[in-house]
Amino acid sequence: MTDTMDTTRDTIDCERFEELLPDYLEGTLPPAAAGSAETHRAACTGCATLADDLESIRDAAAALPAMEPSRDLWDGIESRIAAPVLPLEGAAATIARRPQPARAPRVVAWPRRPWL
Amino acid sequence: MTAPRPPADTPHLSVPQPTVMPDAEVRLAAGGDRRAFERLYRANVGRVHSLCMRMVADRGTAEELTQDVFVRAWEKLSLYRGESAFSTWLHRLAVNVVLNHRKSEGRRRGRLEDDPEALEGRAGHAAPAGARMDLEQAIAKLPPGARRVFVLHDVEGFKHEEIADMLGVTAGGSKAQLHRARMLLREALER
C-alpha cells in the first residue's frame, strides 16, 4: 500500500478509492484528489460500478415522491387544537375558586395511658 | 461518467413543493382561523408525513407524529416571523418533533436501536417474496441511526453540519453514517 493518506497522487488503488468515495460523492475532495478518484473510476470497472450505484441511490432518494398518510388526519388535529385552553391567570383563578372537599376532622388515636 | 454532485446549498426537496401560501393565509391561521390552518395542513401534509414515515419507518407512529407536528405548528404559529417560507419553517418543526420523539423513545426503551448489522427485519416492511426490494422498503429496513442520516441528507437535503447539530453528532459521524446507509442500501437493492 503506497498511497495511504496522500490525496494528491495521480493514481490510487481500489482501497484508497473507497476511502475517498464519501467525499468524492459529496464533491468535497480537493481538486487533485478528485482528479485521482476520477482517473481510478475511469480505469476500474468495479469501482466505477460502486460509484454509479451509490450515485443512483442518492439521486433516487432525492426524487422519492411524497407519501400521503393512509387516512385523513385533519379531524384528529382539529379536535386537539379546538380544545379550549385556559389562560394561566384564568386557570389559577379557577383553581382558587374550586370548592375544596370537606375534610373530616383529624382523629388522632392516642395510646391509652396505662398509668391513668 | 457522472460528475459528483456539488454540495447542496439548500435542502433539495424530494416531494413536490407545496404551493407557497400567501402570508395572509398564515396570518389568518395565526389569528385562530382553523379553516385557514386546515388549508395549510392540506397543502403540507404530504411532505410532513413523508419525513415522519421515512424517519420512523412505522405507519402508525408516523401518522401520530404528523398530527403532533401540526398541533405544535398551531401552537407556535404566532412565533412564525415569515423569515423563511412557511413550508420550510414547518419542515424544521417536523424534524424537531421527530427527533424529540426519538429521544423520548430512546430513553424509554434504552439504547437497543442501531444494530450495527446490516438491514434488520421489521414487521410490516418485509419485501414480498421474490420481489426485488424497492428503495422505500430498503430505507425502512436500515438501522435507525443510518436511516435518520440518510433521510435527512439524501432525501431531505440537509447538510452534514445541520444534521450533526440536529442529532448531536459530529459532521464526520454524519458522513460516516450516510456512507454506511448507502452501502447497506446498495447491498439490499442488489439482492
HADDOCK unambig.tbl for C-alpha pairs under 7 A between the chains (distance, minus, plus):
assign (segid A and resid 22 and name CA) (segid B and resid 179 and name CA) 6.09 0.50 0.50
assign (segid A and resid 24 and name CA) (segid B and resid 4 and name CA) 6.53 0.50 0.50
assign (segid A and resid 25 and name CA) (segid B and resid 4 and name CA) 5.05 0.50 0.50
assign (segid A and resid 25 and name CA) (segid B and resid 5 and name CA) 6.46 0.50 0.50
assign (segid A and resid 26 and name CA) (segid B and resid 4 and name CA) 6.58 0.50 0.50
assign (segid A and resid 26 and name CA) (segid B and resid 5 and name CA) 6.19 0.50 0.50
assign (segid A and resid 26 and name CA) (segid B and resid 6 and name CA) 6.23 0.50 0.50
assign (segid A and resid 26 and name CA) (segid B and resid 7 and name CA) 5.74 0.50 0.50
assign (segid A and resid 27 and name CA) (segid B and resid 4 and name CA) 5.41 0.50 0.50
assign (segid A and resid 27 and name CA) (segid B and resid 5 and name CA) 5.84 0.50 0.50
assign (segid A and resid 27 and name CA) (segid B and resid 6 and name CA) 4.90 0.50 0.50
assign (segid A and resid 27 and name CA) (segid B and resid 7 and name CA) 6.12 0.50 0.50
assign (segid A and resid 53 and name CA) (segid B and resid 186 and name CA) 6.81 0.50 0.50
assign (segid A and resid 54 and name CA) (segid B and resid 182 and name CA) 6.23 0.50 0.50
assign (segid A and resid 54 and name CA) (segid B and resid 186 and name CA) 6.97 0.50 0.50
assign (segid A and resid 57 and name CA) (segid B and resid 182 and name CA) 6.98 0.50 0.50
assign (segid A and resid 58 and name CA) (segid B and resid 154 and name CA) 5.76 0.50 0.50
assign (segid A and resid 61 and name CA) (segid B and resid 154 and name CA) 5.80 0.50 0.50
assign (segid A and resid 61 and name CA) (segid B and resid 155 and name CA) 5.01 0.50 0.50
assign (segid A and resid 62 and name CA) (segid B and resid 13 and name CA) 6.87 0.50 0.50
assign (segid A and resid 62 and name CA) (segid B and resid 14 and name CA) 4.88 0.50 0.50
assign (segid A and resid 62 and name CA) (segid B and resid 154 and name CA) 5.76 0.50 0.50
assign (segid A and resid 62 and name CA) (segid B and resid 155 and name CA) 4.64 0.50 0.50
assign (segid A and resid 63 and name CA) (segid B and resid 14 and name CA) 4.83 0.50 0.50
assign (segid A and resid 64 and name CA) (segid B and resid 14 and name CA) 5.34 0.50 0.50
assign (segid A and resid 64 and name CA) (segid B and resid 15 and name CA) 6.59 0.50 0.50
assign (segid A and resid 65 and name CA) (segid B and resid 14 and name CA) 6.19 0.50 0.50
assign (segid A and resid 65 and name CA) (segid B and resid 15 and name CA) 5.00 0.50 0.50
assign (segid A and resid 66 and name CA) (segid B and resid 15 and name CA) 4.94 0.50 0.50
assign (segid A and resid 66 and name CA) (segid B and resid 46 and name CA) 5.47 0.50 0.50
assign (segid A and resid 66 and name CA) (segid B and resid 47 and name CA) 5.85 0.50 0.50
assign (segid A and resid 66 and name CA) (segid B and resid 50 and name CA) 5.60 0.50 0.50
assign (segid A and resid 67 and name CA) (segid B and resid 46 and name CA) 5.78 0.50 0.50
assign (segid A and resid 67 and name CA) (segid B and resid 49 and name CA) 6.46 0.50 0.50
assign (segid A and resid 67 and name CA) (segid B and resid 50 and name CA) 4.80 0.50 0.50
assign (segid A and resid 68 and name CA) (segid B and resid 46 and name CA) 4.80 0.50 0.50
assign (segid A and resid 68 and name CA) (segid B and resid 49 and name CA) 6.39 0.50 0.50
assign (segid A and resid 68 and name CA) (segid B and resid 50 and name CA) 6.93 0.50 0.50
assign (segid A and resid 69 and name CA) (segid B and resid 49 and name CA) 6.36 0.50 0.50
assign (segid A and resid 69 and name CA) (segid B and resid 63 and name CA) 6.54 0.50 0.50
assign (segid A and resid 73 and name CA) (segid B and resid 67 and name CA) 6.61 0.50 0.50
assign (segid A and resid 77 and name CA) (segid B and resid 67 and name CA) 5.68 0.50 0.50
assign (segid A and resid 77 and name CA) (segid B and resid 70 and name CA) 6.95 0.50 0.50
assign (segid A and resid 77 and name CA) (segid B and resid 71 and name CA) 6.18 0.50 0.50
assign (segid A and resid 81 and name CA) (segid B and resid 71 and name CA) 6.23 0.50 0.50
